[in-house]
Amino acid sequence: MITFEQVTKQYPDGTVAVDGLDLDVPGGKTMMLVGPSGCGKTTTLRMINWLVEPTKGRIILNGRDVQQQHPAQLRRGIGYVIQETGRARARAQDLMRLVGLDPALARRYPG
């Protein structure tokens, strides 16, 4: 079982990737995090195996706080899959919006 108790991840620039997450994931079950790009799915997964350290809160894995375990041993016992399909395209579209380019321009190729 994985339990998130008021888990928050805020980066030094003030960006809050995960905010006060409370979640119980039963052991032996398949779970998916679904949401739009940038909503904190990958950050949440990376906090479980201590690739990203939470700013606040606790993550309990099988009754033990992940931050009190040796990172290498912790990671050896965890497997997860991050879906990367379409990530580059979504990021390019985000950047186009950020700089004010028409999304229709994304279909053009250099001459």
BAMARLUM-356538 format. One record per residue: x, y, z of N, C-alpha, C in turn; residue in three letters. Coordinates in steps of 0.02 Angstrom, whole numbers, plus 50000, padded with zeros to 5 digits. Layout:
REM BAMARLUM-356538
XYZXYZXYZALA/...
***
This chain:
REM BAMARLUM-356538
500424994150000500005000050000500455006250000MET/500245011249962500585017649961500085022949986ILE/500305026850034499885032050062500235038750056THR/499895043550027500125050450024499745054250078PHE/500105057650122499795061550176499985068850167GLU/499515072750141499615079950132500275081550097GLN/500425077850043501065078650007501035084649961VAL/501545088849967501615094749926502325094949898THR/502375096949835503035098349805503015105249775LYS/503415109649805503485116449779504215117449762GLN/504345119749700505025120849677505275127749700TYR/505935128749701506225135049725505945141249691PRO/505725140649628505455146549593504725148049613ASP/504445144049658503765145049681503245140649648GLY/503435137149595502975132749560502755127049606THR/502105126149613501835120649653501625115149604VAL/501975109549606501835103949560501305099349589ALA/501315098449655500825094249690500645098049754VAL/499995098349770499775102549825499315098849873ASP/499585096649930499175093549982498845087049962GLY/499205082749926498915076549901498805071549957LEU/498185069249964498005063650008497755058049962ASP/498085052249965497905046849920498125040249950LEU/497685035149947497865028349966497835023949904ASP/498385020449891498415015849834498485008849864VAL/497975004649856498004997849885498564993749853PRO/498874989549894499394985149869499114980049821GLY/499524978149772499324972949724498824975249671GLY/498704981649667498234984349618498604988449566LYS/498314988949507498574993249455498235000049462THR/498645005249458498385011949466498645016349411MET/498235021049389498445025949339498315032949365MET/498775037349352498665044449364498525047549296LEU/497945050649290497745053549226497605060949236VAL/497855064949189497735072049193498135075649139GLY/498015082149132498355085849079499095086749094PRO/499455088449043500175089749049500295095149102SER/500775093749146500955098649196500545098549260GLY/500115093449269499685093349328500005089849388CYS/500615086949380500955083949437500985076349438GLY/500775073149385500765065749383501475062849391LYS/501935065049350502615062549351502955064349417THR/502855070349440503145072449504502905067949560THR/502255066349560501965061949611502305055149610THR/502375052249551502705045749545503435046049567LEU/503775051249549504485051849566504595052949641ARG/504095055549675504165056449747504115049749783MET/503765044849754503715038349786504395035049793ILE/504805035349740505455032049743506025036949759ASN/505845042849783506315047749809506765050749757TRP/506535050749694506895054449642506755061949648LEU/506175063449677505985070349693505775070349766VAL/506045074949805505895075249876505295079849888GLU/504785077449924504215081749940504425087749982PRO/504085093249974504205099150014503865098350082THR/503275095350081502885094150142502535087450137LYS/502335084750193501945078650195502375072450198GLY/502035066650197502375060250201502105055450150ARG/502545051050127502345045550083502535039150119ILE/502035034950131502125028750167502055022950118ILE/502565018850113502565012950069502615006750113LEU/502085002750111502054996650152502224998050225ASN/501955003450252502035004950322502655008850341GLY/503085010450292503705014050307503755020450267ARG/503965025850300504065032350268504625031650217ASP/504505033450154505005032650102505625036850115VAL/505555042450150506125046750163506585043950217GLN/506375038750251506795035650302507105029150277GLN/507065028050211507355022050181507935024050137GLN/508395019350127508965020650083508705021050012HIS/508855026549975508565027549909508695021749860PRO/509295019049858509435013649810509025007449826ALA/508965005649889508564999849908507835000949894GLN/507605006949908506915008749894506755007849820LEU/507185010549778507065010349705507085003249677ARG/507494998949706507524992049682506864988249691ARG/506464990449739505834987049753505234990149720GLY/505334995249678504774998849647504844998649571ILE/504294997349538504274997849465503685002149445GLY/503775006449396503225010349370503365012149298TYR/502845013849263502895015649192502625022649183VAL/503025026949152502805033649135502665033849061ILE/502065035849043501895036248972502185042548943GLN/502635041748896502985047348866502695049248797GLU/502245045248771501975046448704501665053348700THR/501875057048650501575063548637501855069148680GLY/502325067548722502585072748768502925078448730ARG/503335076848681503695082048644503205086448606ALA/502705083348576502195087148539501815091848586ARG/501615089148643501245093248691501675099048716ALA/502315097648729502765102948753502855108248699ARG/502925106148636503005110948582502375115448576ALA/501795112448583501175116348581501135121248639GLN/501345119048699501365123548756501825129448744ASP/502405128048716502885133348702502625138148648LEU/502285135548598501995139848546501475144648576MET/501055141948620500555146248654500905151448697ARG/501445149348731501805153948774502085159948737LEU/502325158848676502605164448638502115167548589VAL/501485165248591500955168348551500925166248478GLY/501185160348462501145157848393500505154048382LEU/500225154748323499625151148304499775143648302ASP/499375139448337499495132248337499485129048266PRO/499155132348219499145129748150499845129748119ALA/500285133948144500965134248118501365127948134LEU/501145124048183501495117948203501535112748147ALA/501085113248100501065108348045501545110147989ARG/501825116047991502285118247939502985115547949ARG/503335114547895504035112347898504475117747866TYR/505105118047886505555123047856505615121947781PRO/505695127347744505755126947671506445124947648GLY/
***
